[in-house]
Amino acid sequence: MTVEELDRHAYKGEEIPGGLRLPEIQYFLSMRSLYREYRRKDVSKEQSAREKTAIMREFEKGMAHEEYCIKTEQLWGRISIAATDYVKNPCLITADNLYRTIFSLPESFRKKPIQPLPDEGEWEYVLVE
C-alpha cells in the first residue's frame, strides 16, 4: 500500500488496513491520530506539518530497516546452504561457491574457470581484479 493510500485511510479515520508491515501500521496509526488532533484543533497547522514530517522520516527509516533485515535474512539463508554444501563436499568448487555467496559476487567472479594445471595436477586459482 502506498503512503498516499495510507494517508487517505488515516484521514477518514478508518480501521487499520490488512496486510500491512509494522512500519506501515505505525505510520497509519500516527497519521490517523494526527489528523484527528488537527480536526479537533488540538494542534496547529504548523505543528501538524512538523509532526507529519517527523512521522514520515521515522516511517522511511523503519521501512529501510525492515528491508535490510529481510535482505540479511535471505543472505544468511544462502550462506547456510553454501556452507552445508561445502561441509558435505569440501572442494574448491564448493569453497568458491561459499566465498561467492558470502561476498555477493557474480558466478563469473573469476577471470577464467578453475582448471587443473597440466604438469602438476593442482588447481589454478585466478581471482578477478
MODELLER restraints for C-alpha pairs under 7 A, 6 or more apart:
rsr = mdl.restraints
at = mdl.atoms
rsr.add(forms.Gaussian(group=physical.xy_distance, feature=features.Distance(at['CA:6:A'], at['CA:28:A']), mean=5.92, stdev=0.5))
rsr.add(forms.Gaussian(group=physical.xy_distance, feature=features.Distance(at['CA:7:A'], at['CA:28:A']), mean=6.97, stdev=0.5))
rsr.add(forms.Gaussian(group=physical.xy_distance, feature=features.Distance(at['CA:7:A'], at['CA:31:A']), mean=6.86, stdev=0.5))
rsr.add(forms.Gaussian(group=physical.xy_distance, feature=features.Distance(at['CA:10:A'], at['CA:28:A']), mean=5.89, stdev=0.5))
rsr.add(forms.Gaussian(group=physical.xy_distance, feature=features.Distance(at['CA:10:A'], at['CA:31:A']), mean=5.97, stdev=0.5))
rsr.add(forms.Gaussian(group=physical.xy_distance, feature=features.Distance(at['CA:10:A'], at['CA:32:A']), mean=4.28, stdev=0.5))
rsr.add(forms.Gaussian(group=physical.xy_distance, feature=features.Distance(at['CA:11:A'], at['CA:32:A']), mean=5.92, stdev=0.5))
rsr.add(forms.Gaussian(group=physical.xy_distance, feature=features.Distance(at['CA:11:A'], at['CA:35:A']), mean=5.86, stdev=0.5))
rsr.add(forms.Gaussian(group=physical.xy_distance, feature=features.Distance(at['CA:13:A'], at['CA:32:A']), mean=5.91, stdev=0.5))
rsr.add(forms.Gaussian(group=physical.xy_distance, feature=features.Distance(at['CA:23:A'], at['CA:59:A']), mean=5.78, stdev=0.5))
rsr.add(forms.Gaussian(group=physical.xy_distance, feature=features.Distance(at['CA:23:A'], at['CA:62:A']), mean=5.41, stdev=0.5))
rsr.add(forms.Gaussian(group=physical.xy_distance, feature=features.Distance(at['CA:23:A'], at['CA:63:A']), mean=5.95, stdev=0.5))
rsr.add(forms.Gaussian(group=physical.xy_distance, feature=features.Distance(at['CA:27:A'], at['CA:55:A']), mean=6.64, stdev=0.5))
rsr.add(forms.Gaussian(group=physical.xy_distance, feature=features.Distance(at['CA:27:A'], at['CA:59:A']), mean=5.96, stdev=0.5))
rsr.add(forms.Gaussian(group=physical.xy_distance, feature=features.Distance(at['CA:34:A'], at['CA:48:A']), mean=6.77, stdev=0.5))
rsr.add(forms.Gaussian(group=physical.xy_distance, feature=features.Distance(at['CA:37:A'], at['CA:43:A']), mean=6.03, stdev=0.5))
rsr.add(forms.Gaussian(group=physical.xy_distance, feature=features.Distance(at['CA:38:A'], at['CA:44:A']), mean=6.67, stdev=0.5))
rsr.add(forms.Gaussian(group=physical.xy_distance, feature=features.Distance(at['CA:38:A'], at['CA:48:A']), mean=6.86, stdev=0.5))
rsr.add(forms.Gaussian(group=physical.xy_distance, feature=features.Distance(at['CA:78:A'], at['CA:101:A']), mean=6.78, stdev=0.5))
rsr.add(forms.Gaussian(group=physical.xy_distance, feature=features.Distance(at['CA:79:A'], at['CA:98:A']), mean=6.61, stdev=0.5))
rsr.add(forms.Gaussian(group=physical.xy_distance, feature=features.Distance(at['CA:79:A'], at['CA:101:A']), mean=5.97, stdev=0.5))
rsr.add(forms.Gaussian(group=physical.xy_distance, feature=features.Distance(at['CA:79:A'], at['CA:102:A']), mean=6.10, stdev=0.5))
rsr.add(forms.Gaussian(group=physical.xy_distance, feature=features.Distance(at['CA:82:A'], at['CA:97:A']), mean=6.44, stdev=0.5))
rsr.add(forms.Gaussian(group=physical.xy_distance, feature=features.Distance(at['CA:82:A'], at['CA:98:A']), mean=4.97, stdev=0.5))
rsr.add(forms.Gaussian(group=physical.xy_distance, feature=features.Distance(at['CA:83:A'], at['CA:98:A']), mean=6.01, stdev=0.5))
rsr.add(forms.Gaussian(group=physical.xy_distance, feature=features.Distance(at['CA:85:A'], at['CA:94:A']), mean=6.45, stdev=0.5))
rsr.add(forms.Gaussian(group=physical.xy_distance, feature=features.Distance(at['CA:86:A'], at['CA:94:A']), mean=5.01, stdev=0.5))
rsr.add(forms.Gaussian(group=physical.xy_distance, feature=features.Distance(at['CA:86:A'], at['CA:95:A']), mean=6.04, stdev=0.5))
rsr.add(forms.Gaussian(group=physical.xy_distance, feature=features.Distance(at['CA:100:A'], at['CA:106:A']), mean=6.96, stdev=0.5))
rsr.add(forms.Gaussian(group=physical.xy_distance, feature=features.Distance(at['CA:109:A'], at['CA:127:A']), mean=6.89, stdev=0.5))
rsr.add(forms.Gaussian(group=physical.xy_distance, feature=features.Distance(at['CA:109:A'], at['CA:128:A']), mean=5.74, stdev=0.5))
rsr.add(forms.Gaussian(group=physical.xy_distance, feature=features.Distance(at['CA:110:A'], at['CA:126:A']), mean=6.02, stdev=0.5))
rsr.add(forms.Gaussian(group=physical.xy_distance, feature=features.Distance(at['CA:110:A'], at['CA:127:A']), mean=4.84, stdev=0.5))
rsr.add(forms.Gaussian(group=physical.xy_distance, feature=features.Distance(at['CA:110:A'], at['CA:128:A']), mean=4.90, stdev=0.5))
rsr.add(forms.Gaussian(group=physical.xy_distance, feature=features.Distance(at['CA:111:A'], at['CA:126:A']), mean=6.45, stdev=0.5))
rsr.add(forms.Gaussian(group=physical.xy_distance, feature=features.Distance(at['CA:111:A'], at['CA:127:A']), mean=6.28, stdev=0.5))
rsr.add(forms.Gaussian(group=physical.xy_distance, feature=features.Distance(at['CA:111:A'], at['CA:128:A']), mean=5.22, stdev=0.5))
rsr.add(forms.Gaussian(group=physical.xy_distance, feature=features.Distance(at['CA:112:A'], at['CA:126:A']), mean=7.00, stdev=0.5))
rsr.add(forms.Gaussian(group=physical.xy_distance, feature=features.Distance(at['CA:114:A'], at['CA:123:A']), mean=6.68, stdev=0.5))
rsr.add(forms.Gaussian(group=physical.xy_distance, feature=features.Distance(at['CA:114:A'], at['CA:124:A']), mean=5.96, stdev=0.5))
rsr.add(forms.Gaussian(group=physical.xy_distance, feature=features.Distance(at['CA:114:A'], at['CA:125:A']), mean=6.42, stdev=0.5))
rsr.add(forms.Gaussian(group=physical.xy_distance, feature=features.Distance(at['CA:115:A'], at['CA:123:A']), mean=5.94, stdev=0.5))
rsr.add(forms.Gaussian(group=physical.xy_distance, feature=features.Distance(at['CA:115:A'], at['CA:124:A']), mean=5.95, stdev=0.5))
rsr.add(forms.Gaussian(group=physical.xy_distance, feature=features.Distance(at['CA:116:A'], at['CA:122:A']), mean=5.33, stdev=0.5))
rsr.add(forms.Gaussian(group=physical.xy_distance, feature=features.Distance(at['CA:116:A'], at['CA:123:A']), mean=4.59, stdev=0.5))
rsr.add(forms.Gaussian(group=physical.xy_distance, feature=features.Distance(at['CA:116:A'], at['CA:124:A']), mean=6.21, stdev=0.5))
rsr.add(forms.Gaussian(group=physical.xy_distance, feature=features.Distance(at['CA:117:A'], at['CA:123:A']), mean=5.96, stdev=0.5))
rsr.add(forms.Gaussian(group=physical.xy_distance, feature=features.Distance(at['CA:117:A'], at['CA:124:A']), mean=6.29, stdev=0.5))
